[in-house]
């Protein structure tokens, strides 16, 4: 029996070279490190992209951290309405973030914090393989487009050569 190879969706994967270029061209500004809104967004996207329910995520995090984490806590880390309603805004504790990423299967929240700090969270081997596969597909597509253009050029050249011969006769 052959092994089934699962395909990894690399369309959401950002290239490390794109991140490096963006970081090198970004000057340091006041408030640049205030990223809580972006972090909340990354947490929400990780939850949406996860096949587990919020309760299952909380249970998995509790297991990984060894402390009880509830769905209400996760909701409080992701909602924006706290300050509007007069409550103090709550943030995910840094010690819980790796467990959250493991439970949801998304490294975007850690990647975001790394990007802000100027360090890079490198993806695991499977993600790198997916990016390599995406690049191979882009190269194959470019070669195919080049072949088509070369064939078109050849046809045009042949037609113009026939036309000039007919005029010469």
C-alpha positions as CSV (number, residue, x, y, z in Angstrom):
1,X,0.0,0.0,0.0
2,X,1.4,3.4,-0.9
3,X,1.6,6.3,1.5
4,X,-0.7,9.2,0.9
5,X,1.1,12.5,0.9
6,X,-0.9,15.3,2.2
7,X,-0.5,18.7,0.5
8,X,0.2,21.7,2.5
9,X,-1.5,25.0,1.6
10,X,1.5,27.4,1.1
11,X,-0.6,30.3,-0.2
12,X,-0.8,31.8,3.3
13,X,2.9,31.2,3.9
14,X,5.0,34.4,3.8
15,X,8.5,34.0,2.3
16,X,11.4,34.6,4.8
17,X,13.0,36.8,2.1
18,X,9.9,39.0,1.9
19,X,10.0,39.5,5.7
20,X,13.7,40.3,5.7
21,X,13.2,42.9,2.9
22,X,10.3,44.5,4.7
23,X,12.1,44.6,8.1
24,X,15.3,46.1,6.6
25,X,13.4,48.9,4.9
26,X,11.2,49.8,8.0
27,X,12.5,52.7,10.1
28,X,11.9,52.6,13.9
29,X,9.0,54.8,14.9
30,X,7.3,55.6,18.2
31,X,4.6,53.1,19.1
32,X,5.9,50.6,16.6
33,X,6.0,47.8,19.2
34,X,2.4,48.4,20.3
35,X,1.0,45.4,18.5
36,X,-1.8,44.1,20.7
37,X,-4.5,44.8,18.1
38,X,-2.5,42.8,15.5
39,X,-1.9,40.1,18.1
40,X,-5.6,39.8,18.9
41,X,-6.3,39.6,15.2
42,X,-3.7,36.8,14.8
43,X,-5.3,34.9,17.7
44,X,-8.7,35.2,16.2
45,X,-7.5,34.0,12.8
46,X,-5.7,31.1,14.4
47,X,-8.9,30.1,16.1
48,X,-10.9,30.4,12.9
49,X,-8.4,28.3,11.0
50,X,-8.4,25.6,13.7
51,X,-10.6,22.6,13.3
52,X,-11.0,22.4,17.1
53,X,-13.7,24.3,19.1
54,X,-12.7,27.0,21.5
55,X,-13.4,24.6,24.4
56,X,-11.1,22.0,22.8
57,X,-8.4,24.6,22.3
58,X,-8.7,25.6,26.0
59,X,-8.5,21.9,27.0
60,X,-5.4,21.3,24.9
61,X,-3.8,24.4,26.3
62,X,-4.6,23.4,29.8
63,X,-2.9,20.0,29.2
64,X,0.2,21.6,27.6
65,X,0.6,24.3,30.3
66,X,-0.5,22.3,33.3
67,X,-2.9,25.1,34.4
68,X,-6.6,25.3,33.8
69,X,-7.4,27.6,30.9
70,X,-11.0,28.2,30.1
71,X,-12.8,29.2,26.9
72,X,-13.8,32.5,28.6
73,X,-10.2,33.3,29.1
74,X,-9.5,32.8,25.4
75,X,-12.5,34.9,24.5
76,X,-11.2,37.7,26.8
77,X,-7.8,37.6,25.1
78,X,-9.4,38.1,21.6
79,X,-12.2,40.5,22.2
80,X,-11.8,44.2,21.5
81,X,-14.9,45.4,23.5
82,X,-13.3,45.4,26.9
83,X,-12.0,48.9,26.9
84,X,-15.2,50.2,25.2
85,X,-17.3,48.7,28.0
86,X,-15.1,50.1,30.8
87,X,-13.2,46.9,31.6
88,X,-9.5,46.6,31.5
89,X,-8.3,45.0,28.3
90,X,-6.9,41.5,28.8
91,X,-3.9,40.0,27.0
92,X,-2.7,36.5,26.5
93,X,0.1,35.8,28.9
94,X,3.4,35.2,27.1
95,X,3.8,31.8,28.8
96,X,0.5,30.6,27.3
97,X,1.3,31.7,23.7
98,X,3.4,28.6,22.7
99,X,0.6,26.3,24.0
100,X,-2.0,28.4,22.1
101,X,0.0,28.0,18.9
102,X,0.5,24.3,19.4
103,X,-3.2,23.8,20.1
104,X,-4.4,25.8,17.1
105,X,-1.7,24.7,14.7
106,X,-0.9,28.3,13.8
107,X,2.4,30.0,14.4
108,X,1.1,33.4,13.2
109,X,0.9,34.9,16.7
110,X,4.5,34.0,17.5
111,X,5.6,35.1,14.1
112,X,3.9,38.4,14.6
113,X,5.7,39.0,17.9
114,X,9.0,37.9,16.4
115,X,8.5,40.3,13.4
116,X,7.9,43.2,15.8
117,X,11.0,42.4,17.8
118,X,13.1,42.0,14.7
119,X,13.6,38.2,15.0
120,X,12.2,35.6,12.8
121,X,10.2,32.5,13.7
122,X,11.3,29.9,11.1
123,X,8.7,27.4,10.0
124,X,9.2,23.7,10.6
125,X,10.4,21.3,7.9
126,X,7.0,20.7,6.5
127,X,6.3,24.4,5.9
128,X,9.7,24.8,4.3
129,X,8.9,21.8,2.0
130,X,5.6,23.5,1.1
131,X,7.4,26.7,0.2
132,X,9.9,24.9,-1.9
133,X,7.0,23.1,-3.7
134,X,5.3,26.4,-4.3
135,X,8.6,27.8,-5.7
136,X,9.0,24.7,-7.9
137,X,5.4,25.2,-9.2
138,X,6.1,28.9,-10.0
139,X,9.3,27.9,-11.9
140,X,7.5,25.2,-13.9
141,X,4.8,27.7,-14.7
142,X,7.4,30.3,-15.8
143,X,9.1,27.7,-18.0
144,X,5.8,26.8,-19.6
145,X,5.0,30.4,-20.3
146,X,8.5,30.8,-21.8
147,X,8.0,27.8,-24.1
148,X,4.7,29.1,-25.3
149,X,6.2,32.5,-26.1
150,X,9.1,30.9,-27.9
151,X,6.7,28.8,-30.0
152,X,4.7,31.9,-30.8
153,X,7.8,33.8,-31.8
154,X,8.9,30.9,-34.0
155,X,5.4,30.9,-35.7
156,X,5.6,34.6,-36.2
157,X,9.1,34.3,-37.6
158,X,8.0,31.6,-40.0
159,X,5.0,33.5,-41.2
160,X,7.0,36.7,-41.8
161,X,9.7,34.6,-43.6
162,X,6.9,33.1,-45.9
163,X,5.4,36.5,-46.5
164,X,8.8,38.0,-47.5
165,X,9.5,35.1,-49.8
166,X,6.1,35.6,-51.5
167,X,6.7,39.3,-52.0
168,X,10.2,38.5,-53.5
169,X,8.6,36.2,-56.1
